[in-house]
Structure formats: C-alpha cells, structure tokens
Amino acid sequence: MIRVGVVGANGKMGKEVVNLVLNSKELELTLAVDKFGAGEIIGNTIIQPELESAIKHTNADIVVDFTQPSTIFENIKIYQKYKIKSVIGTTGLTNEEITEIEKISKENNTGIIIAPNFSIGAILMMQFSKMAAKYFSNAEIIEFHHNQKKDAPSGTSIKTAKLMMEANDNFKLGNCQETETIKGARGGDYSENGKGNIQIHSVRMPGFVASQEVIFGSDGQTLKIHHDTINRSCYMQGVELAIKYLYKNNKFIYGLENIL
Ligand SMILES: NC(=O)c1ccc[n+]([C@@H]2O[C@H](COP(=O)([O-])OP(=O)(O)OC[C@H]3O[C@@H](n4cnc5c(N)ncnc54)[C@H](O)[C@@H]3O)[C@@H](O)[C@H]2O)c1
C-alpha cells in the first residue's frame, strides 16, 4: 500500500483525489490537510488545518497538493524540508520557481512531480498537435471553458501553441491582407521572438468544463484535433499514475508527458 496525503483535501480537486485514494486497493489515505473543514473525518483520518505540523508528523509516502497558486511554492519547500515526495497539481508556479524547486529536490534527494495538466487526453492532444504541426502551413486553436475562468487564453492553449512552434515556427495567418471589422474577430496571435501566427480563440460560457480544438490547414485538407474535459474525474488517471511512478522513482519531473 502506498500511504498518501492530500493537501487541499476539501477543495474541488482535493475531494476527487480523496475519492481516488479511498476507492483504490493500492493506495491508503493517511493524511488530509485543508484550512477549510478542519476536524472533519475523511476515511480513517481527520482534516488538519496547519500544513507544516501535519507534514512534520506524517507517515505518508507521498502527498498530493491541489491548493492555491499563492502558497504552492512555500508548500513545496515544506515537503522538501521533511523529505516527503509530492505530486503537485496546483498551478501558478513561475519558471524561476520551478528551476529552484528542481535544484532543491535534487539536493534533498526527494522526488516531486509537477503537472499543470493531469488529463491524459489533454496531454495527448498537445503531443498530437506537435506531431502534426510540421506538415501544415496554417493552424488556429479554439479553447472553450466555463464562464468562471478568469484568464484567457488558457494555459493549455498557450502550451499547445508553444509545442507546435517547436516543430514549425512558420505558420501563416491567412493568404491575403486581412481587415477586422469587429476587433478581435481573428483571435489573439501567439508569437515567440517575432515568429508565430497561431491564432487562439477563447470561448467562455456555462456548460463547458474545458475543451480545445486545434485546427490545421493546408491546400485541399484540414485536420482537427479535439479534446473535451467532461468533469474533474478526468484528472484522476494522471494523478494515480504520478503517485505510483513517484513511489518507485525518486525523481524531479515537470509535465505528465514525461512519465506516460
Ligand atoms: N493540474 C491539473 O490538472 C489541475 C486541474 C484542475 C485544477 N488545478 C489547479 O488545482 C488548484 C486547486 O483547484 P481547485 O479547483 O480544487 O480549488 P479549490 O479552491 O476548490 O480548492 C483548494 C483547497 O485548498 C485549500 N487550501 C488552500 N491553501 C491551502 C494551504 N496553504 N494549506 C491547506 N489548505 C489550503 C482551500 O481551503 C481549498 O479547500 C488550482 O491551482 C487549480 O488551477 C490543476
């Protein structure tokens, strides 16, 4: 049995992770931490409010963190201080912070997997888009999210465009001089170092969780790669994979694609 702790256990994602662990024959919930709902009983454990004292005394082999961007860097330092392996789903780490975490993890010989997207379908959608990119002259991305999402375009659409640019940095916008009669009609232009021309369009409305379509075009053909997130349970296959991988491999990993 792998002993698992869940930090952010009372949040939307944390509750999914708790269910995953409680319903698994190979995982055992030995720690739950959340500022909200402290004292509540989940399985055989009680939600604890204070992270450092909980981590200091835990017997968990691995903790899974789905909390909030403003504290995630400090949380990771606590996991590293007590040499507890961690699976990090919380988003918002800067590139500099990720570089520092890699250094600390190697110094402490304490593995960590950070994955901004745990949906295996979304990871494959990005990888397939990168594969297709070098064979097409034009590409645009449409991403669809619920209307509570604060940022646009989504991090996943930006990462997809970045991966596509690694394969082909010569996409075209259109084939003639374009004029927008309504501003924004052609979407936002993703570019790097003056190169780019992958238009990203963001749709926000109730009904969606998270979807994305990458459309490629060249003379006489189009290719569409589409992924839909129906609910948050889609992330759990990736979380379980990360827990089991990290249990056996004491490494620093950034991105779920690196363990698929
Ligand atoms: N990697 C992925 O695939 C993926 C998927 C969905 C969401 N996320 C990210 O996961 C994070 C959580 O999302 P959510 O929708 O579950 O949020 P949420 O607000 O529903 O839950 C967060 C929980 O963490 C608790 N919390 C916050 N800071 C804490 C701390 N320092 N110590 C203890 N508990 C703390 C809160 O009380 C809350 O219950 C966000 O950063 C979100 O972007 C990642």
The ligand as an SDF file (V2000), in Angstrom:
LIG
                    3D

 44 48  0  0  0  0  0  0  0  0999 V2000
   -3.0170   20.1040  -12.7150 N   0  0  0  0  0  0  0  0  0  0  0  0
   -4.2780   19.9490  -13.1160 C   0  0  0  0  0  0  0  0  0  0  0  0
   -4.6030   19.0940  -13.9800 O   0  0  0  0  0  0  0  0  0  0  0  0
   -5.3350   20.8070  -12.4910 C   0  0  0  0  0  0  0  0  0  0  0  0
   -6.6960   20.5940  -12.7780 C   0  0  0  0  0  0  0  0  0  0  0  0
   -7.6390   21.3900  -12.1380 C   0  0  0  0  0  0  0  0  0  0  0  0
   -7.2290   22.3660  -11.2300 C   0  0  0  0  0  0  0  0  0  0  0  0
   -5.8930   22.5580  -10.9960 N   0  0  0  0  0  0  0  0  0  0  0  0
   -5.3940   23.5260  -10.0190 C   0  0  0  0  0  0  0  0  0  0  0  0
   -5.5440   22.9740   -8.7110 O   0  0  0  0  0  0  0  0  0  0  0  0
   -5.6520   24.0270   -7.7570 C   0  0  0  0  0  0  0  0  0  0  0  0
   -6.8740   23.7880   -6.8740 C   0  0  0  0  0  0  0  0  0  0  0  0
   -8.0460   23.8460   -7.6680 O   0  0  0  0  0  0  0  0  0  0  0  0
   -9.4910   23.5950   -7.0260 P   0  0  0  0  0  0  0  0  0  0  0  0
  -10.4450   23.8570   -8.1320 O   0  0  0  0  0  0  0  0  0  0  0  0
   -9.5370   22.3080   -6.3050 O   0  0  0  0  0  0  0  0  0  0  0  0
   -9.5350   24.7920   -5.9480 O   0  0  0  0  0  0  0  0  0  0  0  0
  -10.4350   24.8970   -4.6400 P   0  0  0  0  0  0  0  0  0  0  0  0
  -10.4180   26.3300   -4.2570 O   0  0  0  0  0  0  0  0  0  0  0  0
  -11.7420   24.2170   -4.8440 O   0  0  0  0  0  0  0  0  0  0  0  0
   -9.6350   24.0380   -3.5310 O   0  0  0  0  0  0  0  0  0  0  0  0
   -8.4350   24.4340   -2.9210 C   0  0  0  0  0  0  0  0  0  0  0  0
   -8.4640   23.9320   -1.4670 C   0  0  0  0  0  0  0  0  0  0  0  0
   -7.1710   24.1260   -0.8970 O   0  0  0  0  0  0  0  0  0  0  0  0
   -7.3030   24.6670    0.3970 C   0  0  0  0  0  0  0  0  0  0  0  0
   -6.0620   25.4010    0.6860 N   0  0  0  0  0  0  0  0  0  0  0  0
   -5.5950   26.4860    0.0180 C   0  0  0  0  0  0  0  0  0  0  0  0
   -4.3840   26.8330    0.5170 N   0  0  0  0  0  0  0  0  0  0  0  0
   -4.0900   25.9470    1.4930 C   0  0  0  0  0  0  0  0  0  0  0  0
   -2.9770   25.7650    2.3460 C   0  0  0  0  0  0  0  0  0  0  0  0
   -1.9040   26.5850    2.2990 N   0  0  0  0  0  0  0  0  0  0  0  0
   -2.9940   24.7490    3.2530 N   0  0  0  0  0  0  0  0  0  0  0  0
   -4.0610   23.9170    3.3010 C   0  0  0  0  0  0  0  0  0  0  0  0
   -5.1470   24.0360    2.5020 N   0  0  0  0  0  0  0  0  0  0  0  0
   -5.1550   25.0350    1.6020 C   0  0  0  0  0  0  0  0  0  0  0  0
   -8.5660   25.5310    0.3420 C   0  0  0  0  0  0  0  0  0  0  0  0
   -9.1380   25.6990    1.6450 O   0  0  0  0  0  0  0  0  0  0  0  0
   -9.4640   24.7160   -0.5980 C   0  0  0  0  0  0  0  0  0  0  0  0
  -10.2930   23.8040    0.1270 O   0  0  0  0  0  0  0  0  0  0  0  0
   -5.6990   25.3250   -8.5900 C   0  0  0  0  0  0  0  0  0  0  0  0
   -4.3960   25.8770   -8.6450 O   0  0  0  0  0  0  0  0  0  0  0  0
   -6.1250   24.8430   -9.9750 C   0  0  0  0  0  0  0  0  0  0  0  0
   -5.6900   25.6940  -11.0210 O   0  0  0  0  0  0  0  0  0  0  0  0
   -4.9520   21.7920  -11.6110 C   0  0  0  0  0  0  0  0  0  0  0  0
  1  2  1  0
  2  3  2  0
  2  4  1  0
  4  5  1  0
  4 44  2  0
  5  6  2  0
  6  7  1  0
  7  8  2  0
  8  9  1  0
  8 44  1  0
  9 10  1  0
  9 42  1  0
 10 11  1  0
 11 12  1  0
 11 40  1  0
 12 13  1  0
 13 14  1  0
 14 15  2  0
 14 16  1  0
 14 17  1  0
 17 18  1  0
 18 19  2  0
 18 20  1  0
 18 21  1  0
 21 22  1  0
 22 23  1  0
 23 24  1  0
 23 38  1  0
 24 25  1  0
 25 26  1  0
 25 36  1  0
 26 27  1  0
 26 35  1  0
 27 28  2  0
 28 29  1  0
 29 30  1  0
 29 35  2  0
 30 31  1  0
 30 32  2  0
 32 33  1  0
 33 34  2  0
 34 35  1  0
 36 37  1  0
 36 38  1  0
 38 39  1  0
 40 41  1  0
 40 42  1  0
 42 43  1  0
M  CHG  2   8   1  16  -1
M  END
$$$$
